[in-house]
Amino acid sequence: MKAAVLYFSLTGNTRKVAEVLGKAGADLYEVEADNKLYAFLGFVKAPVFDASEYDLIVLGCPVWARMPARPLTQAIKKMDFKGRPVNAFVTHMDDEGKSTEKVLKAAGKKGAVQGKSASFKMDKELDEDVVRELLSS
Ligand SMILES: Cc1cc2nc3c(=O)[nH]c(=O)nc-3n(C[C@H](O)[C@H](O)[C@H](O)COP(=O)(O)O)c2cc1C
Protein backbone atom coordinates (compact mmCIF):
# COMPACT_ATOMS: atom_id res chain seq x y z
CA MET A 1 0.00 0.00 0.00
CA LYS A 2 1.66 3.22 -1.17
CA ALA A 3 0.41 6.22 0.80
CA ALA A 4 0.90 9.97 0.53
CA VAL A 5 0.30 12.49 3.30
CA LEU A 6 -0.56 16.00 2.24
CA TYR A 7 -0.57 18.40 5.16
CA PHE A 8 -0.37 21.97 6.35
CA SER A 9 1.15 22.98 9.69
CA LEU A 10 1.73 26.46 11.06
CA THR A 11 3.31 25.72 14.44
CA GLY A 12 4.50 22.13 14.02
CA ASN A 13 1.80 19.98 15.66
CA THR A 14 0.31 18.67 12.44
CA ARG A 15 3.83 18.12 11.05
CA LYS A 16 4.57 15.93 14.07
CA VAL A 17 1.60 13.68 13.22
CA ALA A 18 2.56 13.64 9.53
CA GLU A 19 6.10 12.60 10.45
CA VAL A 20 4.79 9.55 12.34
CA LEU A 21 3.14 8.52 9.06
CA GLY A 22 6.35 9.34 7.19
CA LYS A 23 8.34 7.06 9.49
CA ALA A 24 5.76 4.34 8.79
CA GLY A 25 6.55 4.62 5.06
CA ALA A 26 4.23 7.30 3.65
CA ASP A 27 5.52 10.02 1.31
CA LEU A 28 5.05 13.48 2.84
CA TYR A 29 3.93 16.60 0.95
CA GLU A 30 3.71 19.91 2.80
CA VAL A 31 1.40 22.73 1.76
CA GLU A 32 3.41 25.92 2.23
CA ALA A 33 2.78 29.66 2.39
CA ASP A 34 5.32 32.47 2.04
CA ASN A 35 4.52 33.91 5.46
CA LYS A 36 2.07 33.63 8.34
CA LEU A 37 -0.32 36.23 7.00
CA TYR A 38 -0.55 34.43 3.66
CA ALA A 39 -1.05 31.19 5.57
CA PHE A 40 -3.99 32.62 7.56
CA LEU A 41 -5.53 33.99 4.38
CA GLY A 42 -5.02 30.71 2.60
CA PHE A 43 -2.60 31.88 -0.13
CA VAL A 44 -0.57 28.72 -0.48
CA LYS A 45 1.70 26.76 -2.73
CA ALA A 46 0.12 23.37 -3.29
CA PRO A 47 2.76 20.68 -3.72
CA VAL A 48 3.21 18.95 -7.06
CA PHE A 49 1.40 15.74 -6.43
CA ASP A 50 0.02 12.97 -8.64
CA ALA A 51 -2.71 11.00 -6.88
CA SER A 52 -2.49 8.20 -9.43
CA GLU A 53 0.90 7.19 -7.95
CA TYR A 54 -0.78 6.29 -4.63
CA ASP A 55 -3.20 3.70 -3.22
CA LEU A 56 -4.21 5.99 -0.36
CA ILE A 57 -3.96 9.68 0.46
CA VAL A 58 -4.08 11.17 3.97
CA LEU A 59 -4.88 14.86 4.45
CA GLY A 60 -3.98 16.74 7.64
CA CYS A 61 -4.28 20.27 9.04
CA PRO A 62 -4.85 22.27 12.22
CA VAL A 63 -8.27 23.44 13.33
CA TRP A 64 -8.73 27.20 13.12
CA ALA A 65 -11.92 28.67 14.55
CA ARG A 66 -13.55 25.21 14.56
CA MET A 67 -12.82 24.82 10.85
CA PRO A 68 -10.05 23.07 8.89
CA ALA A 69 -7.24 25.61 8.35
CA ARG A 70 -7.75 27.39 5.03
CA PRO A 71 -4.33 26.58 3.55
CA LEU A 72 -5.29 22.91 3.32
CA THR A 73 -8.80 23.49 2.00
CA GLN A 74 -7.41 25.95 -0.57
CA ALA A 75 -4.82 23.37 -1.67
CA ILE A 76 -7.53 20.69 -1.95
CA LYS A 77 -9.34 22.92 -4.45
CA LYS A 78 -6.31 22.61 -6.77
CA MET A 79 -6.15 18.82 -6.52
CA ASP A 80 -7.54 15.88 -8.45
CA PHE A 81 -7.68 12.78 -6.25
CA LYS A 82 -8.53 10.55 -9.22
CA GLY A 83 -10.89 8.21 -7.39
CA ARG A 84 -8.37 7.34 -4.68
CA PRO A 85 -9.43 6.70 -1.05
CA VAL A 86 -8.68 9.69 1.16
CA ASN A 87 -8.42 9.69 4.98
CA ALA A 88 -8.21 12.89 7.03
CA PHE A 89 -6.89 14.06 10.36
CA VAL A 90 -6.81 17.34 12.23
CA THR A 91 -4.87 18.56 15.23
CA HIS A 92 -6.52 20.86 17.73
CA MET A 93 -6.53 22.00 21.35
CA ASP A 94 -10.10 21.80 22.43
CA ASP A 95 -12.86 21.86 19.84
CA GLU A 96 -12.51 20.58 16.30
CA GLY A 97 -16.04 21.49 15.25
CA LYS A 98 -16.71 19.25 12.27
CA SER A 99 -13.31 19.82 10.72
CA THR A 100 -12.42 16.25 9.70
CA GLU A 101 -15.83 15.85 8.08
CA LYS A 102 -15.29 19.12 6.19
CA VAL A 103 -11.87 18.03 4.90
CA LEU A 104 -13.28 14.74 3.62
CA LYS A 105 -16.21 16.53 2.00
CA ALA A 106 -13.90 19.00 0.24
CA ALA A 107 -11.75 16.12 -1.02
CA GLY A 108 -14.87 14.28 -2.18
CA LYS A 109 -15.67 17.23 -4.47
CA LYS A 110 -12.22 16.75 -6.05
CA GLY A 111 -12.52 13.08 -6.92
CA ALA A 112 -11.69 11.40 -3.61
CA VAL A 113 -13.44 8.39 -2.17
CA GLN A 114 -14.04 9.55 1.41
CA GLY A 115 -12.40 7.30 4.00
CA LYS A 116 -11.85 7.45 7.72
CA SER A 117 -10.73 10.27 9.95
CA ALA A 118 -9.06 11.02 13.26
CA SER A 119 -8.58 14.10 15.38
CA PHE A 120 -5.70 14.63 17.78
CA LYS A 121 -5.93 16.87 20.81
CA MET A 122 -2.40 18.17 21.09
CA ASP A 123 -2.31 19.03 24.79
CA LYS A 124 -1.87 15.34 25.56
CA GLU A 125 0.59 12.72 24.37
CA LEU A 126 0.17 11.61 20.80
CA ASP A 127 -0.99 7.99 20.43
CA GLU A 128 1.18 6.90 17.50
CA ASP A 129 -0.76 3.62 17.06
CA VAL A 130 -3.92 5.64 16.42
CA VAL A 131 -1.98 7.84 13.97
CA ARG A 132 -0.74 4.80 12.03
CA GLU A 133 -4.31 3.49 11.67
CA LEU A 134 -4.73 6.30 9.13
CA LEU A 135 -2.53 4.28 6.75
CA SER A 136 -5.25 1.76 6.01
CA SER A 137 -8.42 2.44 4.06
C1 LIG B 1 -5.78 31.04 14.44
C2 LIG B 1 -5.96 29.80 15.26
C3 LIG B 1 -7.24 29.34 15.54
C4 LIG B 1 -7.42 28.18 16.30
N1 LIG B 1 -8.70 27.72 16.53
C5 LIG B 1 -8.88 26.56 17.23
C6 LIG B 1 -10.22 26.03 17.45
O1 LIG B 1 -11.22 26.58 17.03
N2 LIG B 1 -10.34 24.88 18.16
C7 LIG B 1 -9.25 24.21 18.68
O2 LIG B 1 -9.44 23.17 19.32
N3 LIG B 1 -7.98 24.67 18.48
C8 LIG B 1 -7.77 25.82 17.75
N4 LIG B 1 -6.49 26.28 17.54
C9 LIG B 1 -5.35 25.47 18.01
C10 LIG B 1 -4.73 24.65 16.87
O3 LIG B 1 -5.71 23.95 16.14
C11 LIG B 1 -3.74 23.62 17.40
O4 LIG B 1 -2.76 24.23 18.18
C12 LIG B 1 -3.09 22.87 16.24
O5 LIG B 1 -2.55 21.65 16.72
C13 LIG B 1 -2.00 23.67 15.55
O6 LIG B 1 -1.46 22.91 14.50
P1 LIG B 1 -0.07 23.30 13.81
O7 LIG B 1 0.96 23.36 14.92
O8 LIG B 1 0.19 22.17 12.88
O9 LIG B 1 -0.23 24.61 13.12
C14 LIG B 1 -6.29 27.46 16.80
C15 LIG B 1 -4.99 27.93 16.50
C16 LIG B 1 -4.82 29.09 15.75
C17 LIG B 1 -3.42 29.57 15.46
The ligand as an ORCA input file, in Angstrom:
! r2SCAN-3c Opt
* xyz 0 1
  C      -5.779     31.042     14.436
  C      -5.955     29.796     15.265
  C      -7.237     29.339     15.543
  C      -7.420     28.177     16.301
  N      -8.699     27.717     16.535
  C      -8.881     26.556     17.235
  C     -10.217     26.027     17.452
  O     -11.222     26.582     17.025
  N     -10.340     24.876     18.163
  C      -9.253     24.206     18.684
  O      -9.436     23.170     19.316
  N      -7.980     24.667     18.482
  C      -7.773     25.820     17.751
  N      -6.492     26.283     17.541
  C      -5.348     25.472     18.015
  C      -4.730     24.654     16.873
  O      -5.714     23.949     16.145
  C      -3.736     23.621     17.398
  O      -2.757     24.232     18.184
  C      -3.089     22.866     16.238
  O      -2.547     21.652     16.716
  C      -2.003     23.675     15.553
  O      -1.461     22.913     14.495
  P      -0.072     23.301     13.808
  O       0.961     23.357     14.919
  O       0.189     22.175     12.877
  O      -0.230     24.613     13.121
  C      -6.290     27.460     16.797
  C      -4.990     27.934     16.497
  C      -4.822     29.087     15.749
  C      -3.422     29.567     15.461
*
